[in-house]
């Protein structure tokens, strides 16, 4: 991978606004680093949910406006969700000469509390220089509304990994946030019938509204929230990484991190995930039987999948460089110079 981002003078006059702590923004930080711009994390509490929102969002809105008035950046990237941050940045740019780019994650389109009222977020998207999305489905809906969309499905990374104590059994790390779309109960049922496989489920079990699986068998461990070093070591040294979702059109950050680590993947059988994770990966339905069969397939051909995931990593590195260069051209020169930015334009990606 190369490391060419925005021109130095423009990068110094740009910022990535995130309403949240660094622990929840890995993709955003990778994108900001690749472009050479700084990230401004604005938050008052790590608490999430409807009860915290009326307290933290007014404070974060005030702090954001103060930051923008003091620093007057020329280009503002803003993470969405929360969608309120994107609306605030769009309004602020009405009164300045700044341009803004929305980095929209899947929840910005699929969660009602982030996507409504739709007319307001269509207005924000049309005002933006571009909205970065993870797939063509969301890009198409933006373009239909008259907005510009850039498809960047992942930002590859490399990291050093220390040691992590693992037993001799087949080890699978299940990347989780305990969100409602994660079929963790099905994973637990599958694990009961696979006593020679160790399942370690990551994620913050103290998170508000966390959906915690019940009656865990001996081969399932909830690790709790791990440090960055321990998390990376666990991904790198496990035999496989499992990242599942019951929602279509939802990119799996855990699977992307497994790809960066060079570890084979088990993920859900959605078209987006089948298309992107096309090597070194077993795709399963989100049932206990499907998960069990997927683990068996992966174990049977583990050496093939280990080779495949390294091949795929090289391919997506090339796709990312093309997408990044298109995004940089869009910001520097405008849409006519860059065309439609999309990782799916690369010949290395299947149609």
C-alpha positions in Angstrom: 0.0 0.0 0.0 1.1 3.6 -0.7 0.4 6.4 1.8 -0.5 9.4 -0.4 -3.3 11.4 1.1 -4.5 15.0 0.7 -1.9 17.6 -0.3 -0.1 18.8 2.9 -1.5 22.3 3.0 -5.1 21.1 2.5 -4.7 18.3 5.0 -3.5 20.8 7.6 -6.6 22.8 6.9 -9.0 19.8 7.3 -10.5 17.9 10.2 -12.5 14.8 10.9 -15.2 15.5 13.4 -16.3 12.4 15.5 -19.0 12.6 18.2 -17.6 9.7 20.3 -14.6 8.4 22.0 -11.6 6.9 20.1 -12.5 3.3 21.1 -15.5 3.2 18.8 -14.1 4.9 15.7 -11.4 2.6 14.3 -12.5 2.9 10.6 -12.7 6.7 10.9 -9.2 6.9 12.4 -7.8 4.7 9.7 -9.4 6.9 7.0 -8.2 10.1 8.6 -4.7 8.7 8.9 -4.7 7.6 5.2 -5.8 11.1 4.2 -3.3 12.8 6.5 -5.9 14.8 8.5 -6.5 15.1 12.2 -9.4 13.7 14.1 -11.3 15.7 16.7 -13.2 13.5 19.1 -16.0 15.4 20.8 -17.9 13.7 23.5 -19.1 14.2 27.1 -19.7 10.6 28.1 -19.2 7.1 26.9 -22.8 6.2 27.7 -25.1 5.5 24.7 -28.8 5.3 24.3 -31.9 7.5 24.5 -31.4 8.5 28.1 -27.9 9.9 27.5 -28.7 11.7 24.2 -30.6 14.8 25.6 -27.6 15.4 27.9 -24.6 14.8 25.6 -25.8 16.0 22.2 -26.4 19.7 23.1 -22.9 19.8 24.8 -21.3 18.1 21.8 -23.1 20.5 19.4 -21.8 23.5 21.4 -18.2 22.1 21.5 -18.3 21.4 17.7 -19.4 25.0 16.9 -16.7 26.4 19.2 -14.1 24.3 17.5 -15.2 25.2 14.0 -15.3 28.9 14.8 -11.9 28.9 16.3 -10.2 26.8 13.7 -12.2 27.5 10.5 -11.1 24.4 8.6 -11.5 24.4 4.8 -12.7 20.8 4.6 -14.7 19.0 7.3 -15.2 15.3 7.4 -18.0 14.2 9.8 -18.9 10.7 11.0 -22.5 9.6 10.7 -24.0 8.3 13.0 -24.9 10.2 15.0 -26.7 12.0 12.2 -27.1 15.2 14.3 -23.4 15.8 13.9 -23.8 15.7 10.1 -26.7 18.1 10.2 -24.8 20.5 12.4 -21.7 20.5 10.2 -24.0 21.1 7.1 -25.6 24.1 8.8 -22.2 25.5 9.9 -20.9 25.2 6.3 -23.8 27.4 5.1 -22.2 30.3 6.9 -18.6 29.5 6.0 -16.6 28.7 2.9 -15.9 25.2 4.1 -16.8 22.0 2.3 -17.8 18.9 4.1 -17.7 15.1 3.5 -20.0 12.7 5.4 -18.6 9.3 6.4 -21.8 7.3 6.7 -21.8 3.9 8.4 -24.6 1.4 7.8 -26.7 2.5 10.8 -27.1 5.9 9.1 -29.4 4.2 6.6 -30.9 1.3 8.5 -31.7 2.7 11.9 -34.9 4.8 11.9 -33.6 7.1 14.7 -30.6 8.1 12.5 -32.3 8.2 9.1 -35.4 10.2 9.8 -36.7 12.7 8.8 -35.5 11.5 5.4 -35.9 14.9 3.7 -33.4 16.5 6.2 -30.7 13.9 5.6 -31.3 14.0 1.8 -30.7 17.8 2.1 -27.5 17.1 4.0 -26.3 14.6 1.4 -26.9 17.0 -1.5 -25.0 19.7 0.3 -22.0 17.4 1.0 -19.0 17.2 -1.4 -19.6 13.5 -1.1 -21.0 10.9 1.3 -18.7 7.9 1.9 -20.6 4.6 2.1 -19.6 0.9 2.4 -21.7 -0.5 -0.5 -23.4 0.3 -3.8 -26.9 -0.2 -2.4 -26.5 2.9 -0.1 -24.6 4.7 -2.9 -27.5 4.2 -5.3 -30.1 5.6 -2.9 -27.9 8.7 -2.4 -27.4 9.2 -6.1 -31.1 8.8 -6.7 -31.7 11.8 -4.4 -29.2 13.9 -6.3 -26.3 13.5 -3.9 -22.7 12.4 -4.7 -21.6 9.0 -3.2 -18.2 7.4 -2.8 -18.0 3.7 -2.0 -15.1 2.7 0.2 -15.9 -0.6 1.8 -12.8 -0.8 4.0 -9.5 0.9 4.8 -6.9 -1.8 5.0 -4.3 -1.6 7.8 -1.3 -3.5 9.1 -0.5 -4.0 12.8 2.0 -5.8 14.9 0.6 -8.4 17.2 2.0 -9.7 20.4 1.2 -13.0 22.1 -2.2 -14.1 23.4 -2.6 -17.3 25.5 -4.5 -19.8 23.5 -5.0 -23.6 24.0 -4.3 -26.3 21.5 -7.9 -26.6 20.5 -9.3 -24.9 17.4 -9.7 -21.2 18.4 -12.4 -18.9 17.0 -12.8 -15.2 18.1 -16.3 -13.9 17.7 -16.2 -10.1 17.2 -19.3 -8.6 18.9 -20.8 -5.4 20.2 -23.8 -7.2 21.7 -26.1 -5.4 19.3 -29.5 -6.8 18.3 -28.4 -7.8 14.8 -25.7 -10.2 16.1 -27.0 -13.8 16.4 -25.0 -14.6 19.5 -27.6 -17.0 20.9 -27.2 -19.1 17.7 -23.4 -19.0 18.1 -23.8 -20.4 21.7 -26.1 -23.2 20.5 -23.6 -24.1 17.8 -20.7 -24.0 20.3 -22.5 -26.6 22.5 -22.2 -29.1 19.7 -18.5 -28.3 19.1 -16.8 -29.0 22.4 -13.3 -29.2 20.8 -13.6 -25.6 19.5 -12.9 -22.6 21.7 -15.1 -19.5 21.2 -14.0 -16.2 22.6 -16.6 -13.4 22.3 -15.2 -9.9 22.4 -17.0 -6.7 23.2 -18.0 -4.6 26.2 -20.5 -6.6 28.2 -21.3 -3.5 30.3 -22.5 -1.5 27.3 -26.0 -0.1 27.8 -28.7 -2.4 26.2 -26.1 -5.1 25.5 -27.8 -8.3 24.4 -25.8 -10.9 26.4 -26.2 -14.6 25.5 -27.3 -16.8 28.4 -26.3 -20.3 29.7 -22.8 -20.4 28.2 -21.1 -23.8 27.7 -17.5 -24.3 28.9 -16.0 -23.6 25.5 -17.5 -20.1 25.2 -15.8 -17.2 27.0 -16.9 -13.5 27.1 -13.6 -11.6 27.1 -15.1 -8.2 27.9 -13.6 -5.1 26.3 -10.0 -5.9 25.4 -7.1 -3.5 25.1 -6.0 -2.7 21.5 -2.9 -4.8 21.8 -4.7 -7.8 23.3 -7.5 -7.6 20.7 -5.1 -7.5 17.8 -3.1 -10.4 19.3 -6.3 -12.4 19.7 -7.3 -11.8 16.1 -3.9 -12.6 14.7 -3.3 -15.8 16.6 -6.8 -17.3 16.5 -7.6 -19.9 13.8 -10.6 -17.9 12.6 -12.6 -14.8 13.2 -16.4 -14.9 13.2 -18.4 -11.7 12.5 -22.1 -12.2 11.9 -25.1 -9.9 11.2 -28.8 -10.5 10.6 -29.0 -7.3 8.6 -28.4 -7.1 4.9 -26.1 -4.3 3.4 -24.1 -4.2 6.6 -20.3 -4.3 6.4 -18.6 -6.3 9.2 -15.8 -4.3 10.7 -14.6 -7.4 12.6 -14.2 -9.3 9.4 -12.2 -6.4 7.9 -9.9 -6.5 10.9 -9.5 -10.2 10.5 -8.5 -9.6 6.8 -5.9 -7.1 7.9 -4.6 -9.6 10.4 -4.4 -12.4 7.7 -6.8 -14.6 9.7 -9.6 -16.7 7.9 -13.1 -15.5 8.3 -16.6 -16.8 9.0 -19.3 -14.3 8.2 -22.9 -14.1 7.2 -24.2 -15.1 3.7 -25.2 -11.6 2.5 -24.4 -10.5 -1.1 -22.2 -7.6 0.2 -20.1 -9.9 2.4 -19.9 -12.6 -0.2 -18.7 -10.1 -2.8 -16.1 -8.5 -0.6 -14.8 -11.4 1.5 -14.5 -13.7 -1.6 -11.4 -15.7 -0.5 -10.3 -17.2 2.8 -13.8 -17.0 4.0 -16.8 -19.3 4.8 -20.2 -17.7 4.5 -23.0 -19.0 6.7 -26.7 -18.5 7.4 -27.3 -17.1 10.8 -28.6 -20.3 12.4 -26.9 -22.7 14.8 -26.8 -25.4 12.2 -25.4 -23.0 9.6 -22.7 -21.8 11.9 -21.8 -25.4 12.9 -21.5 -26.4 9.2 -19.4 -23.3 8.5 -16.9 -24.1 11.2 -16.6 -27.6 9.9 -16.0 -26.4 6.4 -13.3 -24.0 7.5 -11.5 -26.6 9.6 -11.5 -29.1 6.8 -9.8 -26.7 4.4 -8.0 -24.4 6.8 -4.7 -24.3 4.9 -6.6 -23.3 1.7 -8.4 -20.5 3.6 -5.2 -19.3 5.1 -3.7 -18.9 1.7 -6.9 -17.3 0.4 -7.1 -14.6 3.0 -3.6 -13.4 2.2 -4.4 -13.3 -1.5 -7.5 -11.3 -0.8 -5.6 -8.9 1.4 -3.3 -8.1 -1.5 -6.3 -7.5 -3.8 -8.2 -5.2 -1.4 -5.0 -3.2 -0.8 -5.0 -2.3 -4.5 -8.7 -1.5 -4.5 -8.3 0.8 -1.5 -5.5 2.7 -3.2 -7.6 3.4 -6.3 -10.6 4.4 -4.1 -8.5 6.7 -1.9 -6.9 8.4 -4.9 -10.3 9.0 -6.4 -11.5 10.5 -3.1 -8.5 12.8 -2.9 -9.1 14.0 -6.5 -12.7 14.7 -5.7 -11.8 16.8 -2.7 -9.0 18.7 -4.5 -10.4 19.1 -8.0 -14.2 18.3 -7.8 -16.4 15.6 -9.3 -15.4 16.2 -12.9 -11.8 15.3 -12.1 -12.4 12.2 -10.1 -15.6 10.6 -11.5 -17.6 8.4 -9.3 -15.4 7.1 -6.5 -15.9 3.4 -5.8 -13.9 0.4 -4.7 -16.1 -1.7 -6.9 -14.7 0.1 -10.0 -11.5 -1.9 -9.6 -11.0 -4.9 -12.0 -10.0 -7.0 -9.0 -13.6 -7.0 -7.7 -16.1 -9.3 -9.1 -19.3 -7.8 -10.6 
